[in-house]
Amino acid sequence: MMVNLTPIQLGGFAFLKVLSTLSKYILGIVIFQIFIIGMTIFAKNRFIGHKEG
């Protein structure tokens, strides 16, 4: 029974490893985009503030 389950378990572990790597990569991209958007908004607000002041 264990011999029959081993390939499935290995496939599952490989899938989970790929999934965790992908999720970390996607999370990194999302955080980077949020950071860029945040900096852009911050820079625009500062620029507008300086322009008005």
Phi, psi and omega in degrees: 000315180295324180295323179288326182280335186305311179300321178295317179296317178299316177299318178296316179296318178297317179298315179296320179296314178298316181298315180294320178296316179297315182297321177296317180297313179297316179299318177299316178297314181299313179298318179298315179296317178298318178298314180298313180298315179300315179295321179297313179298315180299314180296317179297314180298318178296317181296314178297317179300317179292323181295315181289319183282000000 
